Amino acid sequence: MLVTETALPVKFSATIVEALGIQPVRPAAFEGIEDLPRQVTGIPNDAGQLKQLIEQRLAALESR
């Protein structure tokens, strides 16, 4: 499985608190982020399929 996502501290603040004992700063734009819907696309563990997905997403953005 391949997982890609941004690594903003606000997304895993509980882990930071557990590891470092401090609460990371949460910008106002991220208040309630845990309650928002997740956007997940599952694909097989295959580099070719990942490349194809990226190409499709880029093409969709370019056609806007």
Backbone as numpy.savetxt, mean C-alpha at the origin, in Angstrom:
# Nx Ny Nz CAx CAy CAz Cx Cy Cz
3.94 -15.09 -3.23 3.09 -13.92 -3.23 3.98 -12.69 -3.23
3.59 -11.70 -3.99 4.29 -10.42 -4.03 3.36 -9.36 -3.47
3.86 -8.59 -2.51 3.07 -7.53 -1.91 3.80 -6.22 -2.12
3.12 -5.26 -2.70 3.70 -3.93 -2.85 2.77 -2.93 -2.19
3.35 -1.99 -1.51 2.57 -0.92 -0.90 3.53 0.14 -0.40
2.97 1.27 -0.07 3.80 2.33 0.48 4.17 1.96 1.91
5.27 2.46 2.37 5.74 2.12 3.72 5.66 3.33 4.64
4.53 3.97 4.68 4.35 5.10 5.58 4.22 4.59 7.01
4.94 5.19 7.95 4.86 4.74 9.34 3.44 4.72 9.88
2.61 5.63 9.41 1.23 5.69 9.89 0.47 4.40 9.59
0.90 3.66 8.59 0.20 2.44 8.21 0.49 1.28 9.15
1.56 1.38 9.91 1.89 0.30 10.84 2.36 0.87 12.18
1.61 1.84 12.68 2.01 2.52 13.92 2.06 1.58 15.11
1.19 0.58 15.18 1.21 -0.36 16.31 2.54 -1.10 16.36
3.10 -1.45 15.21 4.39 -2.14 15.16 5.51 -1.22 15.63
5.44 0.04 15.24 6.46 1.02 15.67 6.40 1.21 17.18
5.20 1.31 17.71 5.05 1.46 19.16 5.62 0.24 19.87
5.32 -0.94 19.37 5.83 -2.17 19.98 7.35 -2.24 19.92
7.92 -1.87 18.78 9.36 -2.00 18.59 10.16 -0.88 19.24
9.65 0.36 19.16 10.43 1.52 19.60 9.86 2.22 20.83
8.61 1.92 21.14 7.99 2.55 22.29 7.54 3.98 22.06
7.46 4.40 20.80 7.00 5.75 20.47 5.89 5.68 19.43
5.00 6.64 19.51 3.91 6.72 18.53 4.37 7.62 17.38
4.35 7.14 16.13 4.77 7.99 15.01 3.78 9.14 14.80
4.27 10.23 14.26 3.43 11.38 13.96 2.44 11.00 12.87
1.19 11.36 13.07 0.14 11.04 12.09 -0.32 12.34 11.45
0.02 12.55 10.17 -0.47 13.74 9.48 -2.01 13.74 9.43
-2.60 14.90 9.48 -4.06 15.02 9.49 -4.71 14.29 8.31
-4.04 14.26 7.16 -4.59 13.61 5.96 -4.78 12.10 6.16
-4.13 11.53 7.17 -4.20 10.09 7.39 -5.09 9.70 8.56
-5.80 10.66 9.14 -6.74 10.34 10.22 -7.81 9.40 9.67
-8.04 8.31 10.34 -9.08 7.36 9.94 -8.70 6.47 8.77
-7.42 6.43 8.39 -7.00 5.63 7.23 -7.33 4.15 7.40
-7.33 3.69 8.64 -7.63 2.27 8.89 -9.07 1.91 8.52
-9.94 2.90 8.50 -11.35 2.65 8.22 -11.71 2.75 6.73
-10.75 3.16 5.91 -11.02 3.28 4.47 -10.95 1.92 3.80
-11.63 1.76 2.66 -11.57 0.48 1.95 -10.16 0.22 1.42
-9.76 -1.03 1.45 -8.46 -1.42 0.90 -8.62 -1.72 -0.58
-7.59 -1.44 -1.33 -7.60 -1.75 -2.76 -6.52 -2.79 -3.00
-6.95 -4.02 -3.23 -6.04 -5.14 -3.36 -6.30 -5.86 -4.68
-5.25 -6.17 -5.39 -5.35 -6.97 -6.61 -4.47 -8.19 -6.43
-5.07 -9.35 -6.40 -4.31 -10.58 -6.25 -3.87 -11.11 -7.61
-2.60 -11.47 -7.71 -2.08 -12.10 -8.93 -1.16 -13.24 -8.52
-0.96 -14.20 -9.40 -0.04 -15.30 -9.09 1.40 -14.79 -8.93
2.22 -15.60 -8.31 3.62 -15.29 -8.11 4.36 -15.47 -9.44
4.21 -14.48 -10.31 4.75 -14.58 -11.66 5.15 -13.19 -12.15
6.43 -13.00 -12.42 6.94 -11.69 -12.83 6.28 -11.21 -14.11
5.99 -12.11 -15.03 5.34 -11.74 -16.28 3.95 -11.17 -16.04
3.22 -11.79 -15.12 1.88 -11.29 -14.83 1.93 -9.95 -14.10
2.95 -9.77 -13.25 3.11 -8.47 -12.60 3.41 -7.39 -13.63
4.29 -7.70 -14.56 4.62 -6.75 -15.62 3.37 -6.40 -16.43
2.58 -7.41 -16.75 1.36 -7.20 -17.53 0.38 -6.30 -16.76
0.23 -6.54 -15.45 -0.66 -5.73 -14.63 -0.20 -4.28 -14.60
1.09 -4.06 -14.43 1.63 -2.69 -14.42 1.39 -2.01 -15.76
1.64 -2.72 -16.84 1.41 -2.15 -18.17 -0.05 -1.79 -18.38
-0.95 -2.65 -17.92 -2.39 -2.39 -18.07 -2.79 -1.15 -17.27
-2.28 -1.06 -16.05 -2.62 0.09 -15.21 -2.07 1.39 -15.79
-0.86 1.34 -16.30 -0.27 2.53 -16.92 -1.06 2.95 -18.16
-1.44 1.98 -18.98 -2.22 2.28 -20.18 -3.56 2.91 -19.81
-4.19 2.41 -18.74 -5.47 2.98 -18.31 -5.29 4.42 -17.84
-4.18 4.70 -17.14 -3.92 6.06 -16.70 -3.66 7.00 -17.89
-2.93 6.51 -18.86 -2.59 7.33 -20.04 -3.82 7.63 -20.90
-4.82 6.75 -20.88 -6.00 6.96 -21.71 -7.02 7.89 -21.07
-6.76 8.34 -19.87 -7.70 9.25 -19.19 -7.68 10.61 -19.80
